[in-house]
Amino acid sequence: MLTLRSELSKCLQTRLCRRIPTKGISASSEKRQFISDDAGKGERVYDVIIAGGGMIGGAMACALGKSSYMQGKRILLLEGGQRKSTDILFSPPNFYSNRVCAISPGNMKFLKNLTAWEKIPRFGTVRKMQVWDACSDGMIMFNEPNMSEDLCAIVENDMIIASLTDVLNTQLQGQVEVMYESKISGCITPRNYALDDTTTAIPPVTINLKDGPELKTRLLVAADGVNSFIAQKALLSKMKWDYNQSAVVATLELHEEIENHVAWQRFLPTGPIALLPLTSQRSSLVWSTTHEHAMELLSMSDEEFVSAINNAFWQEHHSSAIVKYVQDYATRLFSSNVYNAKQYPPCISSVSGKRASFPLGFSHAIKYVKPRLAVIGDAIHRVHPLAGQGANLGFRDVECLLRVIEKAVYGGEDIGSLNHLLEYESERQLGNFPMSVSIDLLKRLYSTDFSPIVALRCLGLMACNSIPSVKEQFMAQAMK
Ligand SMILES: Cc1cc2nc3c(=O)[nH]c(=O)nc-3n(C[C@H](O)[C@H](O)[C@H](O)COP(=O)(O)OP(=O)(O)OC[C@H]3O[C@@H](n4cnc5c(N)ncnc54)[C@H](O)[C@@H]3O)c2cc1C
C-alpha cells in the first residue's frame, strides 16, 4: 500500500504539479465553497467519522490516521460496543477463540503496512487447501509449488481487532479520536446533488448517538456490519436473501501432533464443512448446515459433536450410476494431468471451549455511496463463508477508499463529494460483485445431491484440478 501511495504521489506531483496540502490546510481556497463550514457556528464538524469499530472500521480508522495526507484532519471512530482490552496481544489466553478468519497474503501485507500485523501473537498458516465433494470423487487441491508460500493465515477475529486497537491507542492518539459505547441512533445524510453542481454548499452529515452529543461530519464511512443502521437510514437498497443455513464454529483438538498447514473443506449436501489449521494440534471448524442441524450440533455432548465432525469428513456417500460413469470417464481423461491424490483430514479427538452458530445470508448493495457517505465491509456486502472472503473484501474496500480520499485531499477537493466517492464505488463493485456472485453460485451448485448436477460438478472440479492455469486464476483472486 505504501508503494501504491508513493506511486500515486509521484504521479500527481509530476503530472499535475499541485501542492500537497500541509497540516491544518483542509482544502484549496477555490474549492472551499463546496464544504459546508459549520465550525463557525460552534458545532463539532469532523472531517471523517467512521461508524463501527469491527475489523473493517478499525482498519479504516488506522489507515486514515496513518495517512500523511490526513495530518491535521479531525477523524473520529464511533463504536457501539465496549472498549476491548488489548491484553490478549501480550499474554494470549490458552484457549483459541472460535471466531477466526482466513486472511489473504494481500491483506496480511495491508495489515503490515498499518503496523497491526506484527502485533498479532499467533495465527495458523495454510500452505495447501483441499476441497472435495461428498457425493462424488470430485476434488481440487490448491498449493504453491513445494508448499513454500502461505496461501492464507488463520487468525482469531479478536486478535485482529485488538491489534488495530493497539495501533490506535499507541500510535494514533492525537490523530484519531475513538468513542466506545457510542451507538448511532440517528443519521441524516444530504440529498443527492447533480455531479456538475459546483455552487451548492452540501451540508454535513448529522449523527445522533444513543447517549451523547450530536455530531457532524464532512464524510461518514459506515462500517457498522451486516445489519447496517446507516445503510438503512440512507436508503441504500440491497439485493439480499437468506441461505437458510447457520455456520457452527468451534476450536478442535487433533488426535495427534502433525505439520498442520492444510485447510480442508468438504461439500456435504447440507453445506460445506471446513477445518482450518491453527497449531500443530489444533484447528478451527466452520460447518455450514441447516438451522435445525446446527441447533442439534450445538446441543450435542462433546463426544457426539466430535464423532459427528469425524463422520462428516470421512463417511462415504452413495454415488448414483450416472455419477460413477462420469467420474470414471473424468479420471481416465484427466489422470495424466493430476499430480495430487485425494487425502483425508486429521482425526479430531476433542473440542475445546464453546461452540457457536451464525445465520448465513447474501447481500449486496446496489450503491455504495451518497454525498458525504461511503459504506464498506459487511455493511455493503455479505457473502457465504465457504470461500473465506468476507473480511478480505472489506479490507480491500478500505484500501480503495483510502486512496480515493487521499486523492481528493491532495487535489483540494471536498472530501465528501460524490465525484470521487463514485470512483470508490465503481472500483469496488468490480471487485466485490463478481466474487460475491461466484461464491453464491458455488454454494447453490453444491447444495444438491441431484445426480446430473453432481456428475457435472464432479467433471468441472476434476477438470479444474488438472488445469494449472485455471487453478492459478482461482488462487490469484483469493490471495489478493
Ligand atoms: C462463520 C463465519 C466465518 C467467516 N470466515 C471468514 C474468513 O475465513 N475470511 C474472511 O475474510 N471472512 C470471513 N467471515 C466474514 C467476516 O467475519 C466478516 O466479513 C467481518 O467480520 C465483517 O467485519 P465488519 O467490520 O464489516 O463488520 P462487523 O464485524 O459486524 O463490525 C461492525 C461493528 O460496528 C458496530 N456497530 C454496529 N452498529 C452500530 C451503530 N449503530 N453504532 C455504532 N457502532 C455500531 C458493531 O458493534 C461492530 O463492532 C466469516 C463470517 C462468518 C459468519
The ligand as an SDF file (V2000), in Angstrom:
LIG
                    3D

 53 58  0  0  0  0  0  0  0  0999 V2000
  -18.7320  -18.3360   10.3700 C   0  0  0  0  0  0  0  0  0  0  0  0
  -18.0480  -17.2280    9.6240 C   0  0  0  0  0  0  0  0  0  0  0  0
  -16.7680  -17.4500    9.1210 C   0  0  0  0  0  0  0  0  0  0  0  0
  -16.1110  -16.4380    8.4080 C   0  0  0  0  0  0  0  0  0  0  0  0
  -14.8690  -16.6870    7.9000 N   0  0  0  0  0  0  0  0  0  0  0  0
  -14.2320  -15.7230    7.2000 C   0  0  0  0  0  0  0  0  0  0  0  0
  -12.9380  -15.9450    6.6460 C   0  0  0  0  0  0  0  0  0  0  0  0
  -12.3670  -17.0200    6.7930 O   0  0  0  0  0  0  0  0  0  0  0  0
  -12.3410  -14.9390    5.9560 N   0  0  0  0  0  0  0  0  0  0  0  0
  -12.9540  -13.7460    5.7640 C   0  0  0  0  0  0  0  0  0  0  0  0
  -12.3640  -12.8730    5.1190 O   0  0  0  0  0  0  0  0  0  0  0  0
  -14.1740  -13.5020    6.2770 N   0  0  0  0  0  0  0  0  0  0  0  0
  -14.8320  -14.4470    6.9830 C   0  0  0  0  0  0  0  0  0  0  0  0
  -16.0660  -14.1940    7.5140 N   0  0  0  0  0  0  0  0  0  0  0  0
  -16.6690  -12.8760    7.3190 C   0  0  0  0  0  0  0  0  0  0  0  0
  -16.1450  -11.8620    8.3390 C   0  0  0  0  0  0  0  0  0  0  0  0
  -16.3250  -12.3460    9.6530 O   0  0  0  0  0  0  0  0  0  0  0  0
  -16.8920  -10.5440    8.1520 C   0  0  0  0  0  0  0  0  0  0  0  0
  -16.8080  -10.1730    6.7960 O   0  0  0  0  0  0  0  0  0  0  0  0
  -16.2870   -9.4420    9.0010 C   0  0  0  0  0  0  0  0  0  0  0  0
  -16.3710   -9.7740   10.3670 O   0  0  0  0  0  0  0  0  0  0  0  0
  -17.0420   -8.1280    8.7670 C   0  0  0  0  0  0  0  0  0  0  0  0
  -16.4520   -7.1250    9.5250 O   0  0  0  0  0  0  0  0  0  0  0  0
  -17.1300   -5.6680    9.6410 P   0  0  0  0  0  0  0  0  0  0  0  0
  -16.1790   -4.8560   10.4430 O   0  0  0  0  0  0  0  0  0  0  0  0
  -17.5590   -5.2020    8.2950 O   0  0  0  0  0  0  0  0  0  0  0  0
  -18.4850   -5.9070   10.4430 O   0  0  0  0  0  0  0  0  0  0  0  0
  -18.6910   -6.3340   11.9690 P   0  0  0  0  0  0  0  0  0  0  0  0
  -17.6670   -7.3070   12.3900 O   0  0  0  0  0  0  0  0  0  0  0  0
  -20.1190   -6.7530   12.0850 O   0  0  0  0  0  0  0  0  0  0  0  0
  -18.4490   -4.9960   12.7770 O   0  0  0  0  0  0  0  0  0  0  0  0
  -19.4010   -3.9800   12.8360 C   0  0  0  0  0  0  0  0  0  0  0  0
  -19.0990   -3.1000   14.0420 C   0  0  0  0  0  0  0  0  0  0  0  0
  -19.9940   -1.9880   14.0420 O   0  0  0  0  0  0  0  0  0  0  0  0
  -20.5110   -1.7830   15.3360 C   0  0  0  0  0  0  0  0  0  0  0  0
  -21.8460   -1.1870   15.1750 N   0  0  0  0  0  0  0  0  0  0  0  0
  -22.9540   -1.7470   14.6360 C   0  0  0  0  0  0  0  0  0  0  0  0
  -23.9830   -0.8720   14.6480 N   0  0  0  0  0  0  0  0  0  0  0  0
  -23.5080    0.2700   15.2010 C   0  0  0  0  0  0  0  0  0  0  0  0
  -24.0950    1.5450   15.4880 C   0  0  0  0  0  0  0  0  0  0  0  0
  -25.3820    1.8150   15.2030 N   0  0  0  0  0  0  0  0  0  0  0  0
  -23.3160    2.4860   16.0740 N   0  0  0  0  0  0  0  0  0  0  0  0
  -22.0040    2.2450   16.3720 C   0  0  0  0  0  0  0  0  0  0  0  0
  -21.4040    1.0590   16.1200 N   0  0  0  0  0  0  0  0  0  0  0  0
  -22.1410    0.0780   15.5410 C   0  0  0  0  0  0  0  0  0  0  0  0
  -20.5690   -3.1740   15.9660 C   0  0  0  0  0  0  0  0  0  0  0  0
  -20.5350   -3.0860   17.3790 O   0  0  0  0  0  0  0  0  0  0  0  0
  -19.3170   -3.8250   15.3780 C   0  0  0  0  0  0  0  0  0  0  0  0
  -18.1840   -3.6140   16.1880 O   0  0  0  0  0  0  0  0  0  0  0  0
  -16.7440  -15.1930    8.1990 C   0  0  0  0  0  0  0  0  0  0  0  0
  -18.0310  -14.9760    8.7100 C   0  0  0  0  0  0  0  0  0  0  0  0
  -18.6740  -15.9810    9.4000 C   0  0  0  0  0  0  0  0  0  0  0  0
  -20.0660  -15.7380    9.9300 C   0  0  0  0  0  0  0  0  0  0  0  0
  1  2  1  0
  2  3  1  0
  2 52  2  0
  3  4  2  0
  4  5  1  0
  4 50  1  0
  5  6  2  0
  6  7  1  0
  6 13  1  0
  7  8  2  0
  7  9  1  0
  9 10  1  0
 10 11  2  0
 10 12  1  0
 12 13  2  0
 13 14  1  0
 14 15  1  0
 14 50  1  0
 15 16  1  0
 16 17  1  0
 16 18  1  0
 18 19  1  0
 18 20  1  0
 20 21  1  0
 20 22  1  0
 22 23  1  0
 23 24  1  0
 24 25  2  0
 24 26  1  0
 24 27  1  0
 27 28  1  0
 28 29  2  0
 28 30  1  0
 28 31  1  0
 31 32  1  0
 32 33  1  0
 33 34  1  0
 33 48  1  0
 34 35  1  0
 35 36  1  0
 35 46  1  0
 36 37  1  0
 36 45  1  0
 37 38  2  0
 38 39  1  0
 39 40  1  0
 39 45  2  0
 40 41  1  0
 40 42  2  0
 42 43  1  0
 43 44  2  0
 44 45  1  0
 46 47  1  0
 46 48  1  0
 48 49  1  0
 50 51  2  0
 51 52  1  0
 52 53  1  0
M  END
$$$$
